[in-house]
Amino acid sequence: MVNIKRLNASDENFAEQLEALLAWESVSDDAVFNAVKDIIQGVRHRGDEAVVEFTNRFDRMSVGSMAELEIPLSQAAAALENIPQDQLAALKLSAQRIREYHQRQKQASWSYTEADGTMLGQQVTPLDRVGLYVPGGKAAYPSSVLMNAIPAKVAGVEELIMVVPTPDGVVNELVLAAAAISNVDRIFSIGGAQAIAALAYGTETIPKVDKVVGPGNIYVATAKGMVFGAVGIDMIAGPSEILVVCDGQTDPDWIAMDLFSQAEHDEDAQSILVSPDAAFLDKVQASINRLLPTMERKEIISTSLKERGALIHVADMSQAMAVTNIIAPEHLELSVADPEALLPEIRHAGAIFMGRYTAEALGDYCAGPNHVLPTSRTARFSSALGVYDFQKRSSLIMCSAEGASELGRTASVFARGEGLTAHAQSAEFRIKQ
């Protein structure tokens, strides 16, 4: 039996209780930080040799060169042919839906011309080369391959380099198949901080990339933070989260399982239910206790719900939306009769799953929108991974003689006001007398 925290949004100390519930910091301790720092320095100075050494040490391998760590694309193509038909069908359908959704995000260059002939605009270009980190070891994540690789290719990224750890030399066929269907260009069986360093700085074999995307453990997250600036990164993600807002009319077993779906990720994951119906919260608590013993990952779910889960009673849906905006969840389920009516009140959420039939799990795999989402309340200022993360925008400015003269007068005033006389004269040279 799991006793989940019960909070009431009308309590005087609710704000403090909620802050305590949401508090989570992904802090690398000194041991992790120093280990990652040493690994990055090793890869920067010794290249392939260091990557091979660290891979053999951490992934229990015994390879002699980087050549042995590159997985041929032909092997990925063969995996796509060899996986079971149901897996192949699932990969194809998911890839198609993800591609179609992200095609709509693709931004085009634009410009306009003013009356005096001055042209202003924006040129949109894809990144040249991107590194995709795919977790390995405890579990395989073909869905992560699709969600990161397909938007990159839709954006027009020319070269996509995938790294995936293969502990004990075991390669996951489904991950390779996902790489093949996503048109990944090169694959290396390396992981950890050494893989991030190799992508960020390049080695004799692995070319330096412009951006690194994809989730990983604390060593990977720490490495991404340390190489940021040398390369771009997508985000440093925290534990998975779900917030379910329910009016009390959905089957409580459905809601309990939706909470389980995120809690099973790891002990730090967070599952929260908000409802104006106190009796419904009791029903969901009963469903949790009845269904939990049937779950394969019941120990992880139990710890997650006990340590970071909550059932929150609110006065009404308006208060539910206020609580939602404070939480700024990664995944938000609106399990209500009219979810669209609530949308104008929602300001912060990574992805919004609308209606009783829309389980968050669909978004993880095959709905179409990206499952790489802001966690730890960062939905207040960031968004889901998308095509725009793999594109750059360059401003276009082309002045006519008349435009240069007119703008030059304004620029001159600003420049002299700032004491930058070279700026001023540069603009003034083009002013028509």
C-alpha positions as CSV (number, residue, x, y, z in Angstrom):
1,M,0.0,0.0,0.0
2,V,1.4,3.4,-1.0
3,N,0.2,6.4,0.9
4,I,0.6,9.3,-1.5
5,K,0.8,12.9,-0.1
6,R,-2.5,14.6,0.0
7,L,-2.5,18.4,-0.4
8,N,-5.3,20.9,-0.4
9,A,-4.8,24.0,-2.5
10,S,-7.0,26.0,-0.1
11,D,-4.7,25.4,2.9
12,E,-2.8,28.4,4.2
13,N,0.6,26.7,3.8
14,F,-0.2,25.1,0.4
15,A,2.4,27.2,-1.5
16,E,5.2,26.1,0.8
17,Q,4.0,22.5,0.6
18,L,3.9,22.6,-3.2
19,E,7.4,24.2,-3.5
20,A,8.8,21.4,-1.3
21,L,7.1,18.8,-3.4
22,L,8.5,20.2,-6.7
23,A,12.0,20.8,-5.4
24,W,14.5,18.8,-7.3
25,E,18.0,19.6,-8.2
26,S,20.2,17.6,-10.6
27,V,23.4,18.4,-8.8
28,S,26.6,16.5,-9.8
29,D,28.6,15.8,-6.6
30,D,32.3,16.4,-6.6
31,A,33.1,12.9,-7.6
32,V,30.9,13.0,-10.7
33,F,32.1,16.4,-11.7
34,N,35.8,15.6,-11.4
35,A,35.3,12.3,-13.2
36,V,33.6,13.9,-16.1
37,K,36.2,16.7,-16.2
38,D,39.0,14.2,-16.4
39,I,37.2,12.2,-19.1
40,I,36.6,15.4,-21.2
41,Q,40.2,16.5,-20.8
42,G,41.4,13.0,-21.8
43,V,39.3,13.0,-25.0
44,R,40.4,16.5,-25.9
45,H,44.1,15.7,-25.6
46,R,44.2,12.0,-26.7
47,G,41.3,11.7,-29.0
48,D,40.4,8.2,-30.2
49,E,42.9,6.6,-27.8
50,A,41.0,8.0,-24.8
51,V,37.6,7.1,-26.2
52,V,38.7,3.5,-26.7
53,E,40.2,3.4,-23.2
54,F,37.1,4.8,-21.5
55,T,34.8,2.6,-23.5
56,N,36.7,-0.5,-22.6
57,R,36.7,0.5,-18.9
58,F,33.1,1.6,-18.5
59,D,31.3,-0.6,-20.9
60,R,33.3,-3.8,-20.3
61,M,34.6,-4.0,-23.8
62,S,38.0,-5.0,-25.2
63,V,38.4,-3.2,-28.5
64,G,41.7,-2.1,-29.9
65,S,40.7,0.8,-32.1
66,M,37.9,3.3,-32.9
67,A,37.3,1.4,-36.2
68,E,35.8,-1.4,-34.1
69,L,33.5,1.0,-32.4
70,E,31.8,2.3,-35.6
71,I,28.7,0.4,-36.5
72,P,28.3,0.1,-40.3
73,L,25.1,1.5,-41.7
74,S,24.7,-1.8,-43.4
75,Q,24.2,-3.4,-40.0
76,A,21.5,-0.9,-39.2
77,A,19.8,-1.6,-42.5
78,A,20.0,-5.3,-41.8
79,A,18.4,-4.8,-38.3
80,L,15.5,-3.0,-40.0
81,E,15.0,-6.1,-42.2
82,N,15.4,-8.6,-39.3
83,I,13.3,-7.2,-36.5
84,P,9.8,-8.8,-35.9
85,Q,7.0,-7.5,-38.2
86,D,5.1,-5.9,-35.4
87,Q,8.1,-3.9,-34.4
88,L,8.8,-2.9,-38.0
89,A,5.2,-1.8,-38.4
90,A,5.3,0.3,-35.2
91,L,8.6,1.9,-36.2
92,K,7.2,2.8,-39.7
93,L,4.0,4.3,-38.3
94,S,5.7,6.3,-35.6
95,A,8.4,7.6,-38.0
96,Q,5.7,8.6,-40.5
97,R,3.6,10.5,-37.9
98,I,6.6,12.2,-36.3
99,R,7.9,13.3,-39.7
100,E,4.5,14.6,-40.8
101,Y,4.1,16.6,-37.6
102,H,7.5,18.1,-37.7
103,Q,7.3,19.0,-41.4
104,R,4.8,21.6,-40.3
105,Q,7.4,23.2,-38.0
106,K,9.9,23.9,-40.7
107,Q,10.6,27.6,-41.1
108,A,11.3,29.3,-44.4
109,S,13.5,32.3,-45.1
110,W,11.6,35.6,-45.7
111,S,12.2,39.2,-46.6
112,Y,10.4,42.4,-47.4
113,T,11.4,45.6,-49.3
114,E,10.7,49.0,-47.9
115,A,9.5,52.0,-50.0
116,D,13.1,53.3,-50.5
117,G,14.4,49.9,-51.7
118,T,15.9,48.7,-48.5
119,M,15.5,45.0,-48.0
120,L,15.2,43.3,-44.6
121,G,14.6,39.7,-43.9
122,Q,15.7,36.5,-42.3
123,Q,17.6,33.5,-43.8
124,V,16.9,30.2,-42.2
125,T,19.6,27.5,-42.6
126,P,20.0,24.0,-41.0
127,L,22.9,23.1,-38.7
128,D,25.7,21.3,-40.6
129,R,26.3,18.4,-38.2
130,V,24.5,17.1,-35.1
131,G,25.4,14.5,-32.5
132,L,22.6,12.3,-31.2
133,Y,23.1,10.6,-27.8
134,V,21.0,7.5,-27.3
135,P,21.0,5.9,-23.8
136,G,21.9,2.2,-23.6
137,G,22.6,-0.3,-20.8
138,K,19.6,-0.6,-18.5
139,A,17.1,-0.1,-21.4
140,A,16.8,0.5,-25.1
141,Y,15.2,3.7,-26.5
142,P,14.3,3.4,-30.2
143,S,11.7,6.1,-29.6
144,S,14.5,8.5,-28.5
145,V,16.2,7.9,-31.9
146,L,13.1,8.8,-33.8
147,M,12.2,11.9,-31.7
148,N,15.7,13.4,-32.1
149,A,16.8,12.3,-35.5
150,I,13.7,12.9,-37.6
151,P,13.3,16.6,-36.7
152,A,17.0,17.1,-37.5
153,K,16.6,15.5,-40.9
154,V,13.4,17.5,-41.6
155,A,15.3,20.6,-40.8
156,G,17.9,19.7,-43.4
157,V,20.9,18.6,-41.1
158,E,23.4,17.2,-43.5
159,E,25.2,14.8,-41.2
160,L,23.7,13.2,-38.1
161,I,26.1,11.2,-35.9
162,M,24.5,8.8,-33.4
163,V,26.4,7.5,-30.3
164,V,24.9,4.7,-28.2
165,P,26.7,2.7,-25.5
166,T,26.7,-1.1,-25.9
167,P,27.8,-2.6,-22.6
168,D,29.5,-6.0,-23.0
169,G,29.3,-5.4,-26.7
170,V,25.5,-6.1,-26.9
171,V,23.9,-4.0,-29.7
172,N,20.2,-3.5,-29.5
173,E,18.6,-4.3,-32.9
174,L,15.6,-2.1,-32.4
175,V,17.7,0.9,-31.8
176,L,19.7,0.2,-34.9
177,A,16.5,-0.3,-36.9
178,A,15.3,3.1,-35.6
179,A,18.5,4.7,-36.8
180,A,18.1,3.2,-40.2
181,I,14.5,4.4,-40.6
182,S,15.5,7.9,-39.4
183,N,18.4,8.2,-41.9
184,V,21.2,8.5,-39.3
185,D,24.5,9.0,-41.2
186,R,27.1,7.4,-38.8
187,I,26.8,5.3,-35.7
188,F,29.3,4.7,-32.9
189,S,29.0,2.2,-30.1
190,I,30.2,4.6,-27.4
191,G,28.5,6.3,-24.5
192,G,29.0,8.3,-21.3
193,A,30.9,11.5,-20.9
194,Q,33.5,10.3,-23.4
195,A,30.9,10.2,-26.2
196,I,29.7,13.7,-25.4
197,A,33.4,15.0,-25.4
198,A,34.1,13.2,-28.7
199,L,31.1,14.9,-30.3
200,A,31.9,18.3,-28.8
201,Y,35.6,18.5,-29.6
202,G,36.1,15.8,-32.3
203,T,38.7,13.0,-32.5
204,E,40.7,11.5,-35.3
205,T,37.6,9.4,-36.2
206,I,34.6,11.3,-34.9
207,P,34.0,14.7,-36.4
208,K,33.2,17.7,-34.2
209,V,29.4,18.5,-34.3
210,D,27.6,21.8,-33.9
211,K,25.0,20.6,-31.4
212,V,24.4,17.6,-29.1
213,V,20.9,16.3,-28.4
214,G,19.5,13.3,-26.5
215,P,19.0,12.2,-22.9
216,G,21.5,10.4,-20.7
217,N,22.5,9.6,-17.1
218,I,24.1,12.1,-14.6
219,Y,27.5,11.7,-16.3
220,V,26.1,12.5,-19.7
221,A,24.1,15.4,-18.3
222,T,27.1,16.8,-16.5
223,A,29.2,16.4,-19.6
224,K,26.6,18.3,-21.7
225,G,26.7,21.1,-19.2
226,M,30.5,21.3,-19.4
227,V,30.8,21.3,-23.2
228,F,28.0,23.8,-23.7
229,G,29.5,26.8,-25.5
230,A,31.9,24.7,-27.5
231,V,28.7,23.1,-29.0
232,G,25.0,23.7,-28.6
233,I,22.9,21.3,-26.5
234,D,19.2,20.7,-26.4
235,M,18.6,20.8,-22.7
236,I,19.7,19.1,-19.4
237,A,16.7,17.1,-18.5
238,G,15.5,16.2,-15.1
239,P,13.3,13.3,-14.1
240,S,10.1,12.6,-16.1
241,E,6.9,14.3,-14.8
242,I,3.2,14.0,-15.3
243,L,0.4,16.2,-14.0
244,V,-3.1,15.0,-14.5
245,V,-6.0,17.4,-14.1
246,C,-9.3,15.4,-13.8
247,D,-12.9,16.5,-13.2
248,G,-13.6,13.2,-11.4
249,Q,-15.5,11.6,-14.3
250,T,-12.7,9.4,-15.8
251,D,-12.2,5.8,-14.8
252,P,-9.9,6.0,-11.7
253,D,-8.0,2.9,-13.0
254,W,-7.1,4.9,-16.1
255,I,-5.8,7.8,-14.1
256,A,-3.8,5.5,-11.7
257,M,-2.1,3.8,-14.7
258,D,-1.4,7.2,-16.3
259,L,0.4,8.2,-13.0
260,F,2.3,4.8,-13.1
261,S,3.4,5.5,-16.7
262,Q,5.8,8.2,-15.5
263,A,6.5,6.9,-12.1
264,E,8.0,3.7,-13.6
265,H,10.8,5.7,-15.3
266,D,12.8,6.0,-12.1
267,E,12.5,6.8,-8.4
268,D,12.9,10.5,-9.0
269,A,10.0,10.8,-11.5
270,Q,7.0,12.8,-10.4
271,S,3.3,12.0,-10.8
272,I,0.7,14.4,-9.6
273,L,-3.1,14.3,-9.8
274,V,-5.2,17.5,-9.3
275,S,-9.0,17.3,-9.0
276,P,-11.9,19.3,-7.4
277,D,-13.5,16.0,-6.5
278,A,-12.1,14.8,-3.1
279,A,-14.0,11.5,-3.4
280,F,-12.4,10.9,-6.8
281,L,-8.9,11.3,-5.3
282,D,-9.9,8.6,-2.8
283,K,-11.0,6.3,-5.7
284,V,-7.7,6.9,-7.5
285,Q,-5.7,6.1,-4.3
286,A,-7.7,2.8,-4.1
287,S,-7.0,2.0,-7.7
288,I,-3.2,2.7,-7.1
289,N,-3.1,0.3,-4.2
290,R,-5.0,-2.4,-6.1
291,L,-3.1,-2.1,-9.4
292,L,0.4,-1.5,-8.1
293,P,1.1,-5.2,-7.1
294,T,0.5,-6.2,-10.8
295,M,3.2,-3.9,-12.2
296,E,6.6,-5.2,-13.3
297,R,8.3,-2.1,-12.0
298,K,6.3,-1.8,-8.8
299,E,9.2,-1.1,-6.5
300,I,10.3,1.9,-8.7
301,I,6.7,3.1,-9.0
302,S,6.1,2.8,-5.3
303,T,9.2,4.8,-4.4
304,S,8.4,7.5,-6.9
305,L,4.8,7.9,-5.8
306,K,5.8,7.9,-2.1
307,E,8.6,10.3,-2.4
308,R,7.5,12.7,-5.1
309,G,3.9,12.0,-6.0
310,A,0.8,13.9,-4.7
311,L,-3.0,14.0,-4.9
312,I,-4.1,17.7,-4.8
313,H,-7.6,18.8,-4.0
314,V,-8.6,22.1,-5.5
315,A,-11.8,24.2,-5.2
316,D,-12.6,24.3,-8.9
317,M,-11.0,24.1,-12.3
318,S,-9.9,27.7,-12.2
319,Q,-7.7,26.9,-9.2
320,A,-6.6,23.7,-10.9
321,M,-5.2,25.8,-13.8
322,A,-3.5,28.2,-11.3
323,V,-1.8,25.1,-9.7
324,T,-0.9,23.8,-13.2
325,N,0.9,27.0,-14.1
326,I,2.9,26.9,-10.9
327,I,4.0,23.3,-11.5
328,A,4.7,24.0,-15.3
329,P,4.7,20.3,-16.0
330,E,6.6,18.3,-18.6
331,H,3.4,16.3,-19.5
332,L,-0.1,17.7,-18.7
333,E,-3.2,15.5,-19.1
334,L,-6.5,17.3,-19.2
335,S,-8.8,14.4,-18.4
336,V,-12.0,16.5,-18.5
337,A,-15.2,16.9,-20.5
338,D,-14.1,20.0,-22.4
339,P,-10.3,20.3,-22.4
340,E,-10.2,23.0,-25.1
341,A,-12.1,25.3,-22.8
342,L,-9.1,25.2,-20.4
343,L,-6.4,25.9,-23.0
344,P,-6.5,29.7,-22.7
345,E,-5.7,29.4,-19.0
346,I,-2.6,27.2,-19.5
347,R,0.6,29.2,-19.8
348,H,3.2,26.6,-18.9
349,A,3.3,23.0,-20.1
350,G,5.7,21.0,-22.2
351,A,2.9,19.0,-23.9
352,I,-0.8,19.0,-23.3
353,F,-2.8,15.7,-23.7
354,M,-6.5,16.6,-24.1
355,G,-9.5,14.5,-23.2
356,R,-10.1,11.2,-21.4
357,Y,-8.8,9.0,-24.2
358,T,-5.5,10.7,-24.7
359,A,-2.9,8.9,-22.6
360,E,0.5,10.5,-22.2
361,A,2.1,7.2,-23.3
362,L,0.8,7.8,-26.9
363,G,2.9,11.0,-27.0
364,D,6.0,9.0,-25.9
365,Y,5.9,6.9,-29.0
366,C,3.6,7.5,-31.9
367,A,1.2,10.5,-31.6
368,G,3.6,12.7,-33.7
369,P,4.7,15.7,-31.4
370,N,8.1,15.4,-29.9
371,H,8.6,13.6,-26.6
372,V,11.7,15.6,-25.7
373,L,10.2,18.1,-23.3
374,P,11.2,20.7,-20.7
375,T,11.3,19.2,-17.2
376,S,11.8,20.7,-13.7
377,R,9.5,23.6,-14.3
378,T,11.5,24.8,-17.3
379,A,8.3,24.8,-19.4
380,R,8.1,28.4,-18.0
381,F,10.7,29.4,-20.6
382,S,11.4,26.5,-23.0
383,S,9.6,24.3,-25.4
384,A,9.5,20.8,-26.9
385,L,12.4,19.8,-29.1
386,G,11.5,20.6,-32.7
387,V,12.8,21.4,-36.2
388,Y,13.6,24.9,-35.0
389,D,16.2,23.5,-32.7
390,F,18.2,22.3,-35.8
391,Q,17.9,25.6,-37.7
392,K,19.7,28.9,-37.4
393,R,18.3,32.3,-38.3
394,S,20.5,35.0,-39.9
395,S,19.2,38.5,-40.2
396,L,19.3,40.0,-43.7
397,I,19.9,43.8,-44.2
398,M,20.5,45.4,-47.7
399,C,20.2,49.2,-47.7
400,S,19.5,51.2,-50.8
401,A,21.5,54.4,-51.2
402,E,18.4,56.4,-50.0
403,G,17.9,54.0,-47.1
404,A,21.5,54.1,-46.0
405,S,21.4,57.9,-46.0
406,E,18.2,58.1,-43.9
407,L,19.2,55.3,-41.4
408,G,22.7,56.7,-41.2
409,R,21.4,59.9,-39.6
410,T,19.7,57.9,-36.8
411,A,22.6,55.6,-36.3
412,S,24.9,58.6,-36.1
413,V,22.9,60.1,-33.2
414,F,23.0,56.8,-31.3
415,A,26.7,56.2,-31.9
416,R,27.8,59.7,-30.8
417,G,25.5,59.4,-27.8
418,E,27.4,56.2,-26.9
419,G,30.8,57.7,-27.6
420,L,31.5,55.4,-30.5
421,T,32.7,57.8,-33.1
422,A,34.0,55.2,-35.6
423,H,30.5,53.8,-35.6
424,A,29.1,57.2,-36.2
425,Q,31.5,58.1,-39.1
426,S,30.9,54.7,-40.7
427,A,27.2,55.5,-40.9
428,E,27.8,59.2,-41.8
429,F,30.1,58.4,-44.8
430,R,26.9,57.0,-46.5
431,I,24.7,60.0,-45.8
432,K,23.7,62.0,-48.9
433,Q,24.7,65.6,-48.5
